[in-house]
Amino acid sequence: MLDDEAIQKYIEAGRIACIVRKEVEKYVKVGMNLIDIAKYVEQRIVELNAAPAFPTNISVDSIAAHYTPELDDKLMVTENSIVKIDLGVHVDGYIADTALTIVFDEKYRTLAEAAREALERAIKVVNKGVKFNEVGSIIDKTIKSYGYSPIYNLSGHSVDRYTIHAGDVIPNFRDRTNFGSFKSGSVYAIEPFASTGAGYVENGDRTTIYSLKLNPKKLNKLSSDIQIVFNTIYSERRALPFALRWYTDRYKLELLLHSIKIFLSQGLAVGYPILIERSKGFVAQYEHTVMISNNGEKIVTTDGC
């Protein structure tokens, strides 16, 4: 169940996410560094009195997800790029998750359109009691009607306070092993990915997004400087993802890198490697957050700002 405060904060997070998504779509140009785009998105979220729910994902071409640039990142938007921007906003832990694809090479215009239309059609049928499989089937059929493949091992997800992936999985195809359905008093991110390739992602060799796992017994065994870093990040993020670049104004990069290595080895953190389309096919993505209120009303929180 969602109380009135939760509903209003989910709606506010969605309103801000919608504003920033529209702004960044106009902001991104050929020749821009990815780090400058990420900083722009995250700064705008803060200026609008919210906080990033996760580091801005700017995934280009065959990279499907989890690419957030580091401060010294040299990657740029090129005239052949297909750029996916996945941004999240939270207001007191209540999250809005949204994504769009910006195309600079016209030959990938229909790829982006396939993902966009799949999202649009999926949201139309989302409602209390509707099976996740039904939404997955619509996404699958829509993307395939354009001649592309959905990403079979990426999915939409339920959302909870301070938790982006809250347990429920909304597939991007008709997954006959998934028996879940949409429930009132719940929030979901619907997230189609379309690919020119085989439709599967695999882990890349780069990780710049992490989240913490609180375990006081393990934490107390660490040196005081490492504990301070953990407590600083956890006090701000709880279980929400973060990037080390957010903390370089407070701690030396060497300490941050050493700390995250310790956190990972001790089970105090999780890393999220970049996800790359297995056959190096190009990928498009669109996403909105949908809230189903206690009385069954559907509200697309990240649309219509």
Beta strands, then each sheet from edge to edge (+ up, - down):
strand 1: 51-60
strand 2: 63-65
strand 3: 82-91
strand 4: 94-103
strand 5: 149-150
strand 6: 155-159
strand 7: 169-171
strand 8: 186-190
strand 9: 193-195
strand 10: 201-212
strand 11: 269-277
strand 12: 283-285
strand 13: 288-292
strand 14: 298-300
sheet 1: 1+ 3- 4+
sheet 2: 2+ 11- 10+
sheet 3: 5+ 9- 12+
sheet 4: 7+ 6- 8+ 13- 14+
end
